[in-house]
Amino acid sequence: MASAVLVFLVSLLVGVAAINLGAQVLIDRDTGYRRATVTALIGALVYTLVGFFLGWIPLLGPILMLLAWVAVINWQYPGGWATAAGIGIIAWLGAVLILFGLAQVGFVTPEALGVPAA
């Protein structure tokens, strides 16, 4: 149970930092960590729900999951769909870099990056 809570907290913190980074790069004003936190929480919930109900559909399911996540970003931040997609791309890259750094210091395992253990 404690490890599940730790995984959730690390994932949330990484997601918040990455979304905030994407928003700061693409939006010409500080939008704050509170908005990034709400976006990360709602985005994860929506992504999971769409995945549960539609994720099994080959090719279309994962695309719908991604679109739902970007829709949450679009709802939370100004600029439209292109800006939301850009925030999503920067957030993904930021999360990969943060997790890579955490893996290098031994805080997380490579599985956090989607690389299965050997």
A tleap script that builds the chain and sets N, CA, C and O, in Angstrom:
source leaprc.protein.ff14SB
mol = sequence {
  NMET ALA SER ALA VAL LEU VAL PHE LEU VAL
  SER LEU LEU VAL GLY VAL ALA ALA ILE ASN
  LEU GLY ALA GLN VAL LEU ILE ASP ARG ASP
  THR GLY TYR ARG ARG ALA THR VAL THR ALA
  LEU ILE GLY ALA LEU VAL TYR THR LEU VAL
  GLY PHE PHE LEU GLY TRP ILE PRO LEU LEU
  GLY PRO ILE LEU MET LEU LEU ALA TRP VAL
  ALA VAL ILE ASN TRP GLN TYR PRO GLY GLY
  TRP ALA THR ALA ALA GLY ILE GLY ILE ILE
  ALA TRP LEU GLY ALA VAL LEU ILE LEU PHE
  GLY LEU ALA GLN VAL GLY PHE VAL THR PRO
  GLU ALA LEU GLY VAL PRO ALA CALA
}
set mol.1.N position { 0.825 -1.190 0.000 }
set mol.1.CA position { 0.000 0.000 0.000 }
set mol.1.C position { 0.870 1.255 0.000 }
set mol.1.O position { 0.604 2.198 -0.745 }
set mol.2.N position { 1.905 1.264 0.833 }
set mol.2.CA position { 2.784 2.436 0.908 }
set mol.2.C position { 3.490 2.672 -0.417 }
set mol.2.O position { 3.678 3.820 -0.820 }
set mol.3.N position { 3.889 1.592 -1.106 }
set mol.3.CA position { 4.564 1.776 -2.392 }
set mol.3.C position { 3.608 2.319 -3.443 }
set mol.3.O position { 4.023 3.104 -4.295 }
set mol.4.N position { 2.339 1.924 -3.405 }
set mol.4.CA position { 1.351 2.447 -4.351 }
set mol.4.C position { 1.136 3.942 -4.127 }
set mol.4.O position { 0.998 4.702 -5.086 }
set mol.5.N position { 1.108 4.361 -2.872 }
set mol.5.CA position { 0.945 5.781 -2.555 }
set mol.5.C position { 2.172 6.558 -3.038 }
set mol.5.O position { 2.040 7.647 -3.596 }
set mol.6.N position { 3.362 5.998 -2.823 }
set mol.6.CA position { 4.587 6.650 -3.280 }
set mol.6.C position { 4.611 6.775 -4.805 }
set mol.6.O position { 4.978 7.823 -5.337 }
set mol.7.N position { 4.221 5.710 -5.505 }
set mol.7.CA position { 4.164 5.753 -6.967 }
set mol.7.C position { 3.183 6.829 -7.426 }
set mol.7.O position { 3.480 7.590 -8.347 }
set mol.8.N position { 2.020 6.893 -6.790 }
set mol.8.CA position { 1.028 7.912 -7.139 }
set mol.8.C position { 1.593 9.307 -6.928 }
set mol.8.O position { 1.469 10.163 -7.804 }
set mol.9.N position { 2.217 9.549 -5.767 }
set mol.9.CA position { 2.747 10.875 -5.464 }
set mol.9.C position { 3.870 11.285 -6.408 }
set mol.9.O position { 3.907 12.425 -6.870 }
set mol.10.N position { 4.781 10.367 -6.696 }
set mol.10.CA position { 5.870 10.675 -7.637 }
set mol.10.C position { 5.297 10.947 -9.018 }
set mol.10.O position { 5.708 11.898 -9.682 }
set mol.11.N position { 4.349 10.122 -9.459 }
set mol.11.CA position { 3.726 10.327 -10.763 }
set mol.11.C position { 3.015 11.674 -10.831 }
set mol.11.O position { 3.112 12.385 -11.831 }
set mol.12.N position { 2.304 12.017 -9.766 }
set mol.12.CA position { 1.599 13.297 -9.731 }
set mol.12.C position { 2.591 14.459 -9.785 }
set mol.12.O position { 2.397 15.401 -10.552 }
set mol.13.N position { 3.643 14.399 -8.982 }
set mol.13.CA position { 4.622 15.480 -8.965 }
set mol.13.C position { 5.323 15.634 -10.312 }
set mol.13.O position { 5.543 16.751 -10.778 }
set mol.14.N position { 5.668 14.521 -10.928 }
set mol.14.CA position { 6.301 14.573 -12.250 }
set mol.14.C position { 5.324 15.148 -13.272 }
set mol.14.O position { 5.700 15.991 -14.086 }
set mol.15.N position { 4.071 14.694 -13.232 }
set mol.15.CA position { 3.065 15.194 -14.164 }
set mol.15.C position { 2.809 16.687 -13.992 }
set mol.15.O position { 2.699 17.419 -14.975 }
set mol.16.N position { 2.714 17.134 -12.752 }
set mol.16.CA position { 2.480 18.556 -12.478 }
set mol.16.C position { 3.655 19.389 -12.989 }
set mol.16.O position { 3.460 20.403 -13.659 }
set mol.17.N position { 4.869 18.956 -12.670 }
set mol.17.CA position { 6.051 19.704 -13.117 }
set mol.17.C position { 6.129 19.754 -14.638 }
set mol.17.O position { 6.453 20.796 -15.209 }
set mol.18.N position { 5.834 18.637 -15.297 }
set mol.18.CA position { 5.922 18.574 -16.756 }
set mol.18.C position { 4.842 19.419 -17.423 }
set mol.18.O position { 5.128 20.133 -18.384 }
set mol.19.N position { 3.616 19.352 -16.932 }
set mol.19.CA position { 2.533 20.172 -17.492 }
set mol.19.C position { 2.818 21.643 -17.253 }
set mol.19.O position { 2.600 22.465 -18.142 }
set mol.20.N position { 3.303 21.988 -16.067 }
set mol.20.CA position { 3.639 23.379 -15.775 }
set mol.20.C position { 4.748 23.874 -16.700 }
set mol.20.O position { 4.697 25.009 -17.174 }
set mol.21.N position { 5.742 23.038 -16.959 }
set mol.21.CA position { 6.811 23.393 -17.884 }
set mol.21.C position { 6.245 23.677 -19.279 }
set mol.21.O position { 6.566 24.698 -19.888 }
set mol.22.N position { 5.401 22.770 -19.779 }
set mol.22.CA position { 4.794 22.968 -21.091 }
set mol.22.C position { 3.984 24.237 -21.168 }
set mol.22.O position { 4.033 24.951 -22.170 }
set mol.23.N position { 3.235 24.526 -20.112 }
set mol.23.CA position { 2.417 25.741 -20.090 }
set mol.23.C position { 3.296 26.989 -20.046 }
set mol.23.O position { 2.995 27.981 -20.709 }
set mol.24.N position { 4.367 26.947 -19.278 }
set mol.24.CA position { 5.257 28.116 -19.198 }
set mol.24.C position { 5.949 28.381 -20.524 }
set mol.24.O position { 6.172 29.536 -20.887 }
set mol.25.N position { 6.288 27.330 -21.248 }
set mol.25.CA position { 6.963 27.503 -22.533 }
set mol.25.C position { 6.011 28.095 -23.572 }
set mol.25.O position { 6.413 28.959 -24.351 }
set mol.26.N position { 4.758 27.644 -23.594 }
set mol.26.CA position { 3.844 28.028 -24.676 }
set mol.26.C position { 2.874 29.155 -24.348 }
set mol.26.O position { 2.302 29.758 -25.256 }
set mol.27.N position { 2.683 29.446 -23.074 }
set mol.27.CA position { 1.753 30.516 -22.695 }
set mol.27.C position { 2.585 31.635 -22.083 }
set mol.27.O position { 3.425 31.387 -21.218 }
set mol.28.N position { 2.358 32.834 -22.520 }
set mol.28.CA position { 3.205 33.959 -22.147 }
set mol.28.C position { 2.843 34.558 -20.785 }
set mol.28.O position { 2.835 35.778 -20.623 }
set mol.29.N position { 2.548 33.705 -19.818 }
set mol.29.CA position { 2.307 34.175 -18.451 }
set mol.29.C position { 2.350 32.975 -17.516 }
set mol.29.O position { 2.193 31.831 -17.942 }
set mol.30.N position { 2.564 33.255 -16.240 }
set mol.30.CA position { 2.625 32.187 -15.253 }
set mol.30.C position { 1.209 31.703 -14.959 }
set mol.30.O position { 0.352 32.484 -14.545 }
set mol.31.N position { 0.972 30.433 -15.170 }
set mol.31.CA position { -0.364 29.873 -14.928 }
set mol.31.C position { -0.440 29.155 -13.586 }
set mol.31.O position { -1.537 28.835 -13.126 }
set mol.32.N position { 0.686 28.899 -12.954 }
set mol.32.CA position { 0.722 28.372 -11.603 }
set mol.32.C position { 0.651 26.861 -11.494 }
set mol.32.O position { 0.171 26.161 -12.385 }
set mol.33.N position { 1.152 26.392 -10.357 }
set mol.33.CA position { 1.166 24.951 -10.083 }
set mol.33.C position { -0.218 24.420 -9.732 }
set mol.33.O position { -0.507 23.245 -9.956 }
set mol.34.N position { -1.074 25.279 -9.184 }
set mol.34.CA position { -2.417 24.814 -8.837 }
set mol.34.C position { -3.155 24.343 -10.098 }
set mol.34.O position { -3.769 23.276 -10.095 }
set mol.35.N position { -3.097 25.129 -11.161 }
set mol.35.CA position { -3.748 24.750 -12.416 }
set mol.35.C position { -3.104 23.486 -12.994 }
set mol.35.O position { -3.800 22.610 -13.507 }
set mol.36.N position { -1.782 23.397 -12.908 }
set mol.36.CA position { -1.090 22.203 -13.399 }
set mol.36.C position { -1.491 20.967 -12.594 }
set mol.36.O position { -1.630 19.877 -13.149 }
set mol.37.N position { -1.677 21.141 -11.280 }
set mol.37.CA position { -2.083 20.020 -10.433 }
set mol.37.C position { -3.493 19.549 -10.786 }
set mol.37.O position { -3.738 18.350 -10.918 }
set mol.38.N position { -4.409 20.490 -10.935 }
set mol.38.CA position { -5.784 20.135 -11.325 }
set mol.38.C position { -5.777 19.458 -12.695 }
set mol.38.O position { -6.466 18.460 -12.905 }
set mol.39.N position { -4.998 20.004 -13.617 }
set mol.39.CA position { -4.916 19.421 -14.960 }
set mol.39.C position { -4.360 18.001 -14.905 }
set mol.39.O position { -4.882 17.101 -15.563 }
set mol.40.N position { -3.308 17.802 -14.126 }
set mol.40.CA position { -2.709 16.469 -14.015 }
set mol.40.C position { -3.689 15.467 -13.411 }
set mol.40.O position { -3.814 14.347 -13.905 }
set mol.41.N position { -4.382 15.863 -12.349 }
set mol.41.CA position { -5.333 14.945 -11.698 }
set mol.41.C position { -6.522 14.617 -12.608 }
set mol.41.O position { -6.859 13.448 -12.799 }
set mol.42.N position { -7.151 15.649 -13.166 }
set mol.42.CA position { -8.307 15.415 -14.036 }
set mol.42.C position { -7.872 14.702 -15.312 }
set mol.42.O position { -8.565 13.807 -15.797 }
set mol.43.N position { -6.720 15.101 -15.855 }
set mol.43.CA position { -6.204 14.456 -17.063 }
set mol.43.C position { -5.956 12.968 -16.864 }
set mol.43.O position { -6.283 12.158 -17.731 }
set mol.44.N position { -5.375 12.607 -15.715 }
set mol.44.CA position { -5.126 11.194 -15.422 }
set mol.44.C position { -6.436 10.427 -15.276 }
set mol.44.O position { -6.556 9.299 -15.752 }
set mol.45.N position { -7.408 11.036 -14.623 }
set mol.45.CA position { -8.715 10.391 -14.443 }
set mol.45.C position { -9.411 10.180 -15.788 }
set mol.45.O position { -9.902 9.088 -16.076 }
set mol.46.N position { -9.450 11.231 -16.609 }
set mol.46.CA position { -10.103 11.133 -17.917 }
set mol.46.C position { -9.378 10.119 -18.805 }
set mol.46.O position { -10.019 9.304 -19.469 }
set mol.47.N position { -8.046 10.169 -18.819 }
set mol.47.CA position { -7.244 9.235 -19.602 }
set mol.47.C position { -7.547 7.792 -19.191 }
set mol.47.O position { -7.708 6.913 -20.037 }
set mol.48.N position { -7.622 7.567 -17.880 }
set mol.48.CA position { -7.895 6.223 -17.367 }
set mol.48.C position { -9.305 5.761 -17.723 }
set mol.48.O position { -9.496 4.614 -18.127 }
set mol.49.N position { -10.291 6.639 -17.578 }
set mol.49.CA position { -11.671 6.266 -17.901 }
set mol.49.C position { -11.856 5.963 -19.388 }
set mol.49.O position { -12.493 4.976 -19.755 }
set mol.50.N position { -11.296 6.815 -20.229 }
set mol.50.CA position { -11.386 6.561 -21.672 }
set mol.50.C position { -10.655 5.269 -22.008 }
set mol.50.O position { -11.119 4.489 -22.840 }
set mol.51.N position { -9.524 5.040 -21.369 }
set mol.51.CA position { -8.788 3.800 -21.589 }
set mol.51.C position { -9.567 2.577 -21.144 }
set mol.51.O position { -9.534 1.542 -21.810 }
set mol.52.N position { -10.261 2.686 -20.033 }
set mol.52.CA position { -11.047 1.565 -19.524 }
set mol.52.C position { -12.175 1.199 -20.490 }
set mol.52.O position { -12.414 0.023 -20.763 }
set mol.53.N position { -12.863 2.220 -21.001 }
set mol.53.CA position { -14.019 1.963 -21.852 }
set mol.53.C position { -13.667 1.798 -23.325 }
set mol.53.O position { -14.341 1.051 -24.034 }
set mol.54.N position { -12.631 2.478 -23.800 }
set mol.54.CA position { -12.341 2.454 -25.238 }
set mol.54.C position { -10.910 2.035 -25.580 }
set mol.54.O position { -10.592 1.829 -26.751 }
set mol.55.N position { -10.062 1.909 -24.589 }
set mol.55.CA position { -8.655 1.610 -24.825 }
set mol.55.C position { -8.396 0.279 -25.509 }
set mol.55.O position { -7.333 0.083 -26.099 }
set mol.56.N position { -9.338 -0.622 -25.441 }
set mol.56.CA position { -9.173 -1.946 -26.039 }
set mol.56.C position { -9.306 -1.917 -27.563 }
set mol.56.O position { -8.905 -2.876 -28.224 }
set mol.57.N position { -9.849 -0.856 -28.132 }
set mol.57.CA position { -10.034 -0.767 -29.584 }
set mol.57.C position { -8.667 -0.530 -30.227 }
set mol.57.O position { -8.017 0.476 -29.945 }
set mol.58.N position { -8.227 -1.450 -31.088 }
set mol.58.CA position { -6.899 -1.290 -31.694 }
set mol.58.C position { -6.763 0.057 -32.413 }
set mol.58.O position { -7.665 0.480 -33.136 }
set mol.59.N position { -5.653 0.703 -32.209 }
set mol.59.CA position { -5.267 1.985 -32.773 }
set mol.59.C position { -6.178 3.131 -32.342 }
set mol.59.O position { -5.681 4.154 -31.873 }
set mol.60.N position { -7.472 2.994 -32.485 }
set mol.60.CA position { -8.404 4.062 -32.150 }
set mol.60.C position { -8.442 4.332 -30.637 }
set mol.60.O position { -8.501 5.488 -30.217 }
set mol.61.N position { -8.409 3.278 -29.826 }
set mol.61.CA position { -8.477 3.433 -28.375 }
set mol.61.C position { -7.379 4.330 -27.824 }
set mol.61.O position { -7.678 5.309 -27.139 }
set mol.62.N position { -6.099 4.020 -28.108 }
set mol.62.CA position { -5.029 4.891 -27.614 }
set mol.62.C position { -5.099 6.318 -28.166 }
set mol.62.O position { -4.746 7.267 -27.466 }
set mol.63.N position { -5.544 6.474 -29.396 }
set mol.63.CA position { -5.689 7.818 -29.966 }
set mol.63.C position { -6.761 8.594 -29.204 }
set mol.63.O position { -6.572 9.772 -28.901 }
set mol.64.N position { -7.884 7.945 -28.891 }
set mol.64.CA position { -8.949 8.603 -28.131 }
set mol.64.C position { -8.499 8.951 -26.717 }
set mol.64.O position { -8.885 9.986 -26.173 }
set mol.65.N position { -7.682 8.084 -26.125 }
set mol.65.CA position { -7.149 8.358 -24.791 }
set mol.65.C position { -6.271 9.611 -24.824 }
set mol.65.O position { -6.384 10.479 -23.959 }
set mol.66.N position { -5.404 9.697 -25.820 }
set mol.66.CA position { -4.536 10.858 -25.961 }
set mol.66.C position { -5.342 12.123 -26.231 }
set mol.66.O position { -5.068 13.170 -25.644 }
set mol.67.N position { -6.328 12.033 -27.110 }
set mol.67.CA position { -7.180 13.188 -27.404 }
set mol.67.C position { -7.945 13.653 -26.162 }
set mol.67.O position { -8.120 14.853 -25.955 }
set mol.68.N position { -8.395 12.718 -25.349 }
set mol.68.CA position { -9.102 13.082 -24.117 }
set mol.68.C position { -8.177 13.831 -23.166 }
set mol.68.O position { -8.586 14.806 -22.535 }
set mol.69.N position { -6.930 13.379 -23.063 }
set mol.69.CA position { -5.954 14.034 -22.199 }
set mol.69.C position { -5.653 15.444 -22.708 }
set mol.69.O position { -5.595 16.390 -21.922 }
set mol.70.N position { -5.463 15.584 -24.016 }
set mol.70.CA position { -5.218 16.903 -24.607 }
set mol.70.C position { -6.452 17.794 -24.440 }
set mol.70.O position { -6.314 19.006 -24.270 }
set mol.71.N position { -7.648 17.215 -24.487 }
set mol.71.CA position { -8.875 17.990 -24.283 }
set mol.71.C position { -8.902 18.598 -22.881 }
set mol.71.O position { -9.363 19.726 -22.707 }
set mol.72.N position { -8.418 17.868 -21.889 }
set mol.72.CA position { -8.356 18.408 -20.525 }
set mol.72.C position { -7.370 19.575 -20.482 }
set mol.72.O position { -7.648 20.600 -19.861 }
set mol.73.N position { -6.233 19.423 -21.132 }
set mol.73.CA position { -5.262 20.520 -21.195 }
set mol.73.C position { -5.899 21.721 -21.895 }
set mol.73.O position { -5.750 22.854 -21.437 }
set mol.74.N position { -6.604 21.480 -22.998 }
set mol.74.CA position { -7.271 22.547 -23.751 }
set mol.74.C position { -8.307 23.262 -22.882 }
set mol.74.O position { -8.465 24.480 -22.972 }
set mol.75.N position { -9.000 22.515 -22.055 }
set mol.75.CA position { -10.016 23.074 -21.158 }
set mol.75.C position { -9.378 23.956 -20.091 }
set mol.75.O position { -9.953 24.968 -19.690 }
set mol.76.N position { -8.192 23.572 -19.634 }
set mol.76.CA position { -7.546 24.268 -18.518 }
set mol.76.C position { -6.698 25.466 -18.931 }
set mol.76.O position { -6.499 26.383 -18.133 }
set mol.77.N position { -6.199 25.472 -20.159 }
set mol.77.CA position { -5.265 26.515 -20.576 }
set mol.77.C position { -5.776 27.236 -21.813 }
set mol.77.O position { -6.442 26.637 -22.657 }
set mol.78.N position { -5.464 28.533 -21.920 }
set mol.78.CA position { -5.880 29.292 -23.110 }
set mol.78.C position { -5.016 28.936 -24.318 }
set mol.78.O position { -3.903 28.433 -24.167 }
set mol.79.N position { -5.535 29.201 -25.510 }
set mol.79.CA position { -4.719 29.045 -26.708 }
set mol.79.C position { -5.252 28.072 -27.726 }
set mol.79.O position { -4.774 28.057 -28.860 }
set mol.80.N position { -6.222 27.257 -27.367 }
set mol.80.CA position { -6.802 26.326 -28.332 }
set mol.80.C position { -6.108 24.973 -28.385 }
set mol.80.O position { -5.216 24.665 -27.595 }
set mol.81.N position { -6.556 24.180 -29.351 }
set mol.81.CA position { -6.106 22.796 -29.473 }
set mol.81.C position { -4.624 22.677 -29.811 }
set mol.81.O position { -3.942 21.794 -29.290 }
set mol.82.N position { -4.115 23.556 -30.677 }
set mol.82.CA position { -2.697 23.475 -31.042 }
set mol.82.C position { -1.808 23.759 -29.830 }
set mol.82.O position { -0.804 23.080 -29.618 }
set mol.83.N position { -2.176 24.750 -29.050 }
set mol.83.CA position { -1.421 25.052 -27.829 }
set mol.83.C position { -1.506 23.896 -26.847 }
set mol.83.O position { -0.507 23.524 -26.233 }
set mol.84.N position { -2.694 23.329 -26.698 }
set mol.84.CA position { -2.870 22.189 -25.781 }
set mol.84.C position { -2.023 21.000 -26.225 }
set mol.84.O position { -1.398 20.337 -25.397 }
set mol.85.N position { -2.000 20.730 -27.525 }
set mol.85.CA position { -1.171 19.629 -28.032 }
set mol.85.C position { 0.307 19.920 -27.786 }
set mol.85.O position { 1.069 19.021 -27.428 }
set mol.86.N position { 0.711 21.175 -27.978 }
set mol.86.CA position { 2.099 21.550 -27.710 }
set mol.86.C position { 2.458 21.391 -26.245 }
set mol.86.O position { 3.536 20.898 -25.915 }
set mol.87.N position { 1.556 21.809 -25.366 }
set mol.87.CA position { 1.780 21.617 -23.923 }
set mol.87.C position { 1.911 20.129 -23.623 }
set mol.87.O position { 2.774 19.724 -22.844 }
set mol.88.N position { 1.059 19.316 -24.239 }
set mol.88.CA position { 1.119 17.869 -24.038 }
set mol.88.C position { 2.444 17.275 -24.482 }
set mol.88.O position { 3.013 16.433 -23.788 }
set mol.89.N position { 2.940 17.711 -25.637 }
set mol.89.CA position { 4.225 17.191 -26.142 }
set mol.89.C position { 5.371 17.594 -25.217 }
set mol.89.O position { 6.217 16.772 -24.863 }
set mol.90.N position { 5.388 18.867 -24.833 }
set mol.90.CA position { 6.438 19.332 -23.921 }
set mol.90.C position { 6.319 18.630 -22.568 }
set mol.90.O position { 7.327 18.275 -21.958 }
set mol.91.N position { 5.084 18.431 -22.100 }
set mol.91.CA position { 4.872 17.725 -20.825 }
set mol.91.C position { 5.389 16.294 -20.907 }
set mol.91.O position { 6.022 15.804 -19.972 }
set mol.92.N position { 5.123 15.628 -22.018 }
set mol.92.CA position { 5.605 14.247 -22.178 }
set mol.92.C position { 7.129 14.211 -22.168 }
set mol.92.O position { 7.731 13.399 -21.465 }
set mol.93.N position { 7.756 15.102 -22.957 }
set mol.93.CA position { 9.222 15.147 -22.994 }
set mol.93.C position { 9.796 15.500 -21.621 }
set mol.93.O position { 10.785 14.914 -21.182 }
set mol.94.N position { 9.165 16.461 -20.953 }
set mol.94.CA position { 9.617 16.839 -19.614 }
set mol.94.C position { 9.513 15.690 -18.630 }
set mol.94.O position { 10.419 15.474 -17.825 }
set mol.95.N position { 8.409 14.948 -18.689 }
set mol.95.CA position { 8.225 13.805 -17.786 }
set mol.95.C position { 9.278 12.732 -18.046 }
set mol.95.O position { 9.819 12.149 -17.108 }
set mol.96.N position { 9.565 12.474 -19.315 }
set mol.96.CA position { 10.597 11.478 -19.655 }
set mol.96.C position { 11.948 11.915 -19.097 }
set mol.96.O position { 12.670 11.102 -18.521 }
set mol.97.N position { 12.294 13.184 -19.263 }
set mol.97.CA position { 13.575 13.678 -18.752 }
set mol.97.C position { 13.638 13.623 -17.226 }
set mol.97.O position { 14.659 13.231 -16.660 }
set mol.98.N position { 12.561 14.011 -16.568 }
set mol.98.CA position { 12.524 13.954 -15.096 }
set mol.98.C position { 12.661 12.514 -14.619 }
set mol.98.O position { 13.447 12.231 -13.714 }
set mol.99.N position { 11.903 11.605 -15.221 }
set mol.99.CA position { 11.988 10.194 -14.813 }
set mol.99.C position { 13.355 9.598 -15.129 }
set mol.99.O position { 13.867 8.786 -14.359 }
set mol.100.N position { 13.950 9.989 -16.247 }
set mol.100.CA position { 15.295 9.523 -16.581 }
set mol.100.C position { 16.278 9.976 -15.499 }
set mol.100.O position { 17.110 9.194 -15.040 }
set mol.101.N position { 16.174 11.240 -15.099 }
set mol.101.CA position { 17.044 11.743 -14.047 }
set mol.101.C position { 16.834 11.011 -12.730 }
set mol.101.O position { 17.797 10.670 -12.042 }
set mol.102.N position { 15.574 10.770 -12.381 }
set mol.102.CA position { 15.277 10.030 -11.147 }
set mol.102.C position { 15.782 8.588 -11.220 }
set mol.102.O position { 16.203 8.026 -10.208 }
set mol.103.N position { 15.741 7.988 -12.414 }
set mol.103.CA position { 16.258 6.627 -12.591 }
set mol.103.C position { 17.779 6.615 -12.450 }
set mol.103.O position { 18.343 5.655 -11.925 }
set mol.104.N position { 18.445 7.667 -12.912 }
set mol.104.CA position { 19.905 7.734 -12.833 }
set mol.104.C position { 20.404 7.803 -11.386 }
set mol.104.O position { 21.479 7.292 -11.072 }
set mol.105.N position { 19.625 8.432 -10.515 }
set mol.105.CA position { 20.037 8.520 -9.107 }
set mol.105.C position { 19.439 7.398 -8.264 }
set mol.105.O position { 19.632 7.359 -7.049 }
set mol.106.N position { 18.713 6.481 -8.911 }
set mol.106.CA position { 18.193 5.314 -8.214 }
set mol.106.C position { 16.880 5.512 -7.492 }
set mol.106.O position { 16.473 4.652 -6.711 }
set mol.107.N position { 16.198 6.638 -7.737 }
set mol.107.CA position { 14.929 6.885 -7.050 }
set mol.107.C position { 13.786 6.097 -7.677 }
set mol.107.O position { 12.873 5.665 -6.973 }
set mol.108.N position { 13.827 5.906 -8.988 }
set mol.108.CA position { 12.847 5.077 -9.683 }
set mol.108.C position { 13.605 4.066 -10.527 }
set mol.108.O position { 14.803 4.221 -10.767 }
set mol.109.N position { 12.914 3.041 -10.973 }
set mol.109.CA position { 13.522 2.034 -11.838 }
set mol.109.C position { 13.214 2.381 -13.290 }
set mol.109.O position { 12.324 3.188 -13.558 }
set mol.110.N position { 13.939 1.779 -14.225 }
set mol.110.CA position { 13.674 2.060 -15.649 }
set mol.110.C position { 12.246 1.726 -16.078 }
set mol.110.O position { 11.790 2.231 -17.104 }
set mol.111.N position { 11.524 0.889 -15.323 }
set mol.111.CA position { 10.147 0.594 -15.655 }
set mol.111.C position { 9.286 1.851 -15.660 }
set mol.111.O position { 8.282 1.916 -16.369 }
set mol.112.N position { 9.678 2.857 -14.863 }
set mol.112.CA position { 8.938 4.118 -14.831 }
set mol.112.C position { 8.977 4.816 -16.175 }
set mol.112.O position { 8.094 5.614 -16.489 }
set mol.113.N position { 9.995 4.522 -16.972 }
set mol.113.CA position { 10.110 5.087 -18.318 }
set mol.113.C position { 9.443 4.211 -19.361 }
set mol.113.O position { 9.441 4.550 -20.544 }
set mol.114.N position { 8.879 3.091 -18.941 }
set mol.114.CA position { 8.245 2.180 -19.889 }
set mol.114.C position { 9.201 1.140 -20.420 }
set mol.114.O position { 8.875 0.432 -21.373 }
set mol.115.N position { 10.390 1.031 -19.817 }
set mol.115.CA position { 11.368 0.046 -20.237 }
set mol.115.C position { 11.266 -1.149 -19.303 }
set mol.115.O position { 11.547 -1.021 -18.111 }
set mol.116.N position { 10.867 -2.313 -19.822 }
set mol.116.CA position { 10.716 -3.466 -18.938 }
set mol.116.C position { 12.065 -3.917 -18.359 }
set mol.116.O position { 13.116 -3.742 -18.976 }
set mol.117.N position { 12.003 -4.498 -17.167 }
set mol.117.CA position { 13.208 -4.988 -16.515 }
set mol.117.C position { 13.753 -6.180 -17.274 }
set mol.117.O position { 12.999 -6.975 -17.834 }
set mol.118.N position { 15.053 -6.294 -17.286 }
set mol.118.CA position { 15.707 -7.396 -18.003 }
set mol.118.C position { 15.766 -8.627 -17.137 }
set mol.118.O position { 16.281 -9.659 -17.566 }
savepdb mol mol.pdb
quit
